[in-house]
Structures are given as C-alpha cells and as structure tokens.
C-alpha cells in the first residue's frame, strides 16, 4: 500500500501554543496582530462554530495555537527507522522559537539531501504550512524538504496519515485517535498533557517537558501506523 521504504521516512509532529498566554498580552506585545485577531473573529467562529458563545479572550486561548499567524512552535519531534528496524528519535523544544526552527531546518536540509519523505497526521494542512509560515516570520528560508509556493500537489514529498485514512473521502472521519483505535495501535492521547492542554501546559504550568513527551508519543504512533500499513497482506 505504501511503496516508500520506511527507512526513507522522517516521521514528524509539532506542538504549538498561542503566541502569548492571553489576548491582553497579545495586545500589549503585538498590537498589529491583536487588531488582526479582532478582524478575524468571525472567521474563527465559522471555522469553530462550537466556540460561538466564547468571549474573544477565551476564543484566543482555545484556538490561537491552530493558526500560524497567532501561534508559535514550542516543540518538534522527529523519528526515522533504520534498515535494521531500529527507531531513532529526536525532540527539539525551546522557548526561543527562532533557535528551535533553525535547528529543525538544518535537520530537514540534511534529510532532504538523503532523499527522505515527511510523514505526519494532517501534516499537509497543519504541520507543513505552520512550519513554513513560522520560519518565514522568523527570517528563516525553509528547507527544500518542505514544499515551496510553486510545488505541485503531486510533488509534495509527504505522507499524510489523515489522507490515507480518509481513503479518498474528504469528509470521512480521520482523527489520529480514531485511526489508532480502528487499527489496534496504542493511542498517544494519554498522560498529563494532550492536544487541548498544550497552551495551558506551556504558559501556565511551565511544562515543556510534558509537551515534549506528548509530541514524542504522537511520533511513535505514526511509526506504528505506517509499519502496520506496510505489513498489510
């Protein structure tokens, strides 16, 4: 089903938080972005209708991490599998986003030169564009491993497990947790920190270690899923 050798896949997951702990801090430190957030409030409500009754402050805390312009990357976990089947993993976390992204980008460039593909869950719609935007914002030219603005869709060197699980149905259910449960793979959604707790864990609990552990679990799940898909009879 997947003809790319597992030894040529770089499994990746990123964790993002709001650019500031709260909306007031955004206004204080990034007034231009604050004005843009207010402008885009209706867009957020259309994208997340379940948040229609939230105050702007709560809406920011709930959703800023999901939009590259209002977020920052605090952790990137990566792994690859050797030809002998051994998993090598690396997690890069840093409060300084620029330092983190430069380290990640250097690793991406080495991976590009070795012919690697990226793999993640919803990587084409979230991880990749978020990485590209945050790199540009931090004055970093993205590695050629990441698609450029003129890269054709079929030229993107990325396996997206969300696309694989949707099986051609753009409206199909495709959460990573559901995919794990269906395929008999242990979920990563256990522990003190999970997706909806990352913002608070970073800004209010100072728990970058817990965020990193959660990110690492997601990458391990990706390896397990791809191995299972490649072993289909």
Secondary structure, DSSP 8 states (H G I E B T S, - for coil): ---S-GGGEEEEEEEEEESSSSHHHHHHH-HHHHHHHHHTHHHHHHHTGGGTTS-HHHHHHHHGGGSGGGEEEEEEEEEEE-TTS-EEEEEEE-SSHHHHHHHHHHHHHHHHHTT-EEEETTIIIIIHHHHHHHHHHTT----TTS--TT--GGG--EEEHHHHHHTT-TTS---HHHHHHHHT---S--SS--GGGHHHHHHTT--HHHHHHHHHHHHHHHHHHHHHHHT--
